[in-house]
Amino acid sequence: MPSLKDLKARITSVKSTRKITSAMKMVAAAKLRRAQSRAEAARPYAEAMQRMLATLARSMAGRDGAPKLLAGNGRDQTHLIVSVTSDRGLAGGFNSNIGRATRRLIQQRQAEGKTVKLLPVGRKGADYLAREFREQILDRIPGSAGKDVPFSAAEALGARIAEMVERDEVDVVTLVFNRFNNVMSQTPTEVQLVPLALPTNDNVVGDGSEATYEFEPDEETILARLLPRNLQIQLYRAMLESAAGEQGARMTAMDSATRNAGKAIDQLTQKYNRTRQANITKELIEIISGAEAV
Amino acid sequence: MPIDVEIVSPEKRLLSRAVDMVVVPGSEGDLAAMPDHAPMIVLLRGGVVSLHEGGRVTDQFFVAGGFAEITSERCTILADSAVPVGELSRTDGEARLRDAEAAYEQADKADVPALEPLLERIQSARAWVDTAQS
């Protein structure tokens, strides 16, 4: 049986743990709001870009010589997988879900005989993948470390991937990231970036605006400029959603940790009181039996 | 009847307003968008977007490049970056111009398709400097 002193020490330590987890929960909640509003702010650009791409793709349909970023290079041998995780842990299953999803995807592709290359964004995902697929990691891209995601980060990564595609170093590019459903739930999602999977239905454009567009200078030139941008925007959105999801997941994880700590404290306090009472009773019995013996 | 103008950068929406006419710096020359303009997608060069209301220019933004989508009722400008002309810093523009020119100097002059974006960067930076001083 633990002594009173041990129990007291354990209660104090769980109490300070609870203080930390509840503080982390508050911080995550504040950061979550920020991250969400940033994701919100990035939406108009991404939507306008989707609209333009759909228009262009419709106008280009059936023509030869589509850019590699849109149609791929016709091969399907080398796959690049970009996975987005956070730099910090203590966010529940947030990072390991992505790690598992990526791992499954890699194994599936390798079973089909493809070559797989990896570009993990965020330290946690890189560490996870390095255990098993160290040789296939081209580079580790640092995440945002809980701060705001700058567009320049997505810009640089997008440009790099576009260059690899142009040089035929990779044939297919897939992005794995946590889609932000709400504060409680994030789903690991795979999106194929190259060849580009465009929405096939026209409801992106909306009815009535099916009018034929004019292009200046011409479709090819605009498309050639739009596609690398689109790649950057897709990455940026994934990073923003992942950043918001990270805070959401941490908030949920820290909330349940705080509650568990509370429960542990209650149990320990009860045990402490019982032990104290038992000790007093024992001492009394000793005194009484001592007095009787006299 | 006004036309809705939206200027958005990847990070946020900078402006959303209804004006009489908007002039955008297209890659092949400036063009004005008014209500009932034919649907059009335009590549932009570095230059100034001017908003016209009641017969005069009410606001001007410098865009470093991007795209514009014009339809009969709105004009969406996807800018790489956009700054109100009054807040444009000349020193920033000069720094950009130096970077762009240095990148062009180092580039392989035989690789013509690769030179085009570099030249556009120089054009955009020059437009920045020119706009900032006037």
Interface residues (C-beta under 8 A of the other chain):
Chain A: R38 A41 A42 P44 Y45 A48 M49 R51 M52 T55 L56 F151 A154 S209 A211 T212 Y213 E214 F215 E216 P217 T221 I222 R225 L226 R229 Q232 I233 Y236
Chain B: E6 V8 S9 P10 E11 K12 R13 G26 S27 E28 L31 A38 P39 M40 I41 V42 L43 F67 E69 T71 T76 L78
